[in-house]
Amino acid sequence: MPFTQYSWTSAMKAVGDSIYFSHSEPVETKSGYTYVRYYLDRLDLADLNNPSFGKPLNIPGVFLGASTDMRYLYTLDTQYIYDPITGNYNGTYQAINSLAIIGDKAYLRDRYVVSLPYGNNEYYWMANVFVKDDFAYYTVNHTWYGTVDKGGGVDYNDYHSETELISLDLRVARNITLGSEQSET
């Protein structure tokens, strides 16, 4: 079954006779920047000869997972940090959102912000994020480049990378800053 109405989808989860996944749609702003708006979609497969899509539900970020009864959703939202003085983006923060589904709307219950450092030739990003029961699991990738002058100019081949696996108890976690002593387990 082709999903021709979507250019991008992610994070499928089967619950009963339905498959849930998220898609995004671009949103143009007056300033000329393009943002995206995310939606949770439901594909009902109760009648395999006649599958049908439910109404998309606007959610903050990419769908990560849900409670077994689909009353609570978890999403991953990425925000870019803009510096109006320099006109540059100086990193990102990401948030794992806990949402309650009431009728055809999603309401924010809680938000767990993960702030990642940012610097010259040094990058951090979250990857491999998933939620199981009351825990979120993710990796933080860290890459950095050293500059080496070999007599003929700067060489960026001095490359380093490391990955850290983190589990987060969503029942007690709050804002997370990488390297802090807050609720990382």
N, C-alpha and C positions, 0 to 999 in steps of 0.2 A: 504494500500500500504506500504509494508515494506521498510525502508531505510537501506538496508543491506550494502550499501557502506560506511556508517558512524557509528563510534562507539559512537559518542557523538554529539548532536545537541542542540541548544538553541534559544530562542527569536524569535518565529514565528510571522509574521505580514502578514495579507492578504491585498493585493492591487489589485483591479479589479479581474481578473481571475487568479492571481498568489499568491503563498505563498512564502514568503522570510524567511530564517532562516540562522543561522551560524553553522559551524562545525569547528573542529580543527584537525590538523594532527601533530604528533610528528616530531621534527627535531633533529637529533643527531649532536653534535658538536665535534670538535677535542679534546676539553677538557674533554669530557665524560658526560657533562651535557646535559639534554634533554630539549628542549624548544618546544613550539607549534606555529604553524602558523595557523591563522584563515582565514576562507573564508565565503563569503556570497553566499548562494545558492538560486536559484529560481526554484520553481516547477510550471510549467504552467498547469493550469487546464481548459483551454478554451475548450478542448475536453475531457470530463470526461472519455470517453472510451479509451483514449490514452494520459494520462498525460505524460509530458516530463520535464526533468531537463535541465536548461540552464547551460552555462559554469560558474564554480565557480569563484568568484571575490575575490582576496586576499585583506584583510582588517586588520587594526591594532586593534585587540581585538575582543570582542564579540559584535555582532549586538544588538543594543538597540532599534533602530527605524529609521524612515525615513520621509522625507517630503511626502506629498500626491502624488506628481508626481514622487517620487523615484529619483530625481536629487541630493538630499542631504541625506547622511546617518550619523547616530550617532553610535559610538562604545565605549565600555569600555575596556581599556587596563590596565593591571596590570604589574608593573615592580618590581622586587625584588632588594633591595639595597644591594650590595655586598661590604664587607670591606676586601680589599686584605691583610691588615695587620693582622687581626685576622683570616681570612678565613671563617668568618661567614656572614650570611645574617642578616642585622640590620633593618628589616622593609620593607615596601613596599610603593610605591606611585601608585595611580591610576589616569588615565586620561580619560576624556570624549572627544572623538575626533569628530570633524565635518569634513565630507568628501564630496567632489564634485565628482559625477560620470560623467566621460567623456569617451564615447566609452565603452571599456571593462576594464577600469582602475579606481581606486579610488585615488583621490588626497587630501592630508591633507589641509583643509582650516584653521582650528584653533584647538587648544588643550587646555583643561581646566584641569590643574593638581590639584589633591587633595592629599596633603601630610598628612599622618596620623602618629601621634607619635608612638613610639615603646619603650618598656622598660621591665625590669625584671618583670615577672608575670603580665604584663599589655598589653592588645592587643586592637587595633582598626581595624575595617574593614568596608568597604562600603557594603551595601546590598540593595536589592529591588530597583535597579536603573531602571528608565524608562524615556523616553523623549516624551513630548507632545507639539506640536507646537514649540515655542521658549524657552521652559523650560525643565530642567532636574530636576527630583525629586529622592531623595535617602535617605536612612537612614545610619547613622554612629553608629555602635554598639561598645560599650566600655565595656570590661570585665577586672576585675582585681582580683587577689587573694592575700589575706593577709596571712601571716604566723604566726601561733599561736603555741607557745611551751606549751604543756599541761603536762610538766614534763617528758614525754617519747620520746620527739623528736618533729620535726616540723610537723604541721598539716596544710594542704592546703585547708581545708574546709571553710575558711573564704572567701566566693565567693561573688562578687558584679558585677552587670551588669546594664547598662543603654543604651537607644537608643534615638537618636535625628533625627528628620525628617528635611531635608534641601531641599529648592527649589533654583534653580540656573537659573537666566536669562541668556541664552546663547548668547543674543545679546550684553551684556556688561561684562560678566564674563571673568576673566583671571585666572591666577594661584591661587589656593585656598590652604590655610594652615589652618587646623582645629584650631579654637580659634583666628584666626587673624581677623582684621577688614576689610578684603577685600570683594569682591563682593558676599557675602552670603546674601540671603534674607529669 
